């Protein structure tokens, strides 16, 4: 059996050594950027001396993998500045945990021990690459976070400030999701697509807006599934295990219907 993409795949020069270096340097990039955001007294100098050289290494890997790649979309200096500019929004993500989780008062605990913070940190870096249409790198960053945390955020998702994922395992956020400020998600939440548009030959169309819009100050509890290009209005609360495929206005409260409890004797009524 032959597939049209198989020839294209073999054109890439992604050998084992390059892939290993890619993954190693992506982890190191996140560590350095996080240090620059949170711990360095002179972040500008740190990003210039520690982050920019690593970005250059990643660019070199791209040239190895994509034979026809002549240039990358931005310079290392520009991308480094953009990563540094994320400092404030990352601080709001820590603030969101401190303000919303009674289990911690320690920001250093949030940084090193909270999978939700790790996932959003990786995502903010991945989205920076994604905005510039980098090949491969944003998806590798996103998938690395998925591997480490069990939280799957596509690098194309747009996420506002003060974002908090509590516990986090099993959270899925699709490519065209838009999430406002002060949003909280619990474990097992899915922001997904309900259907995919296809062309005349049956191939899925790329880049269609197909995931939810979550407005400011929304809370979505464990196991909720929200599908399609719908809007969850400001300050709404979506209860656990709710299945939602229609937009809801601001300040909505959605919960599962209460179960019906009856008593049966000797099978009567069954």
Secondary structure, 3 states (H helix, E strand, C coil): CCCHHHHHHHHCCCCHHHHHHHHHHHHHHHHHHHHHHHCCCCHHHHHHHHHHHHHHHHHHHHHHHCCCCCCCCCCHHHHHHHHHCCHHHHHHHHHHHHHHCCCCCCHHHHHHHCHHHHHHHHHHHHHHHHHCCCCCHHHHHHHHHHHHHCCEECCCCEECCCCEECCCCCCEECCCCEECCCCEECCCCEEECCCCCECCCCCECCCCCCCCEECCCCEECCCCEEECCCEECCCCEECCCCEECCCECCCCEECCCCCCCCCCCCCCCC
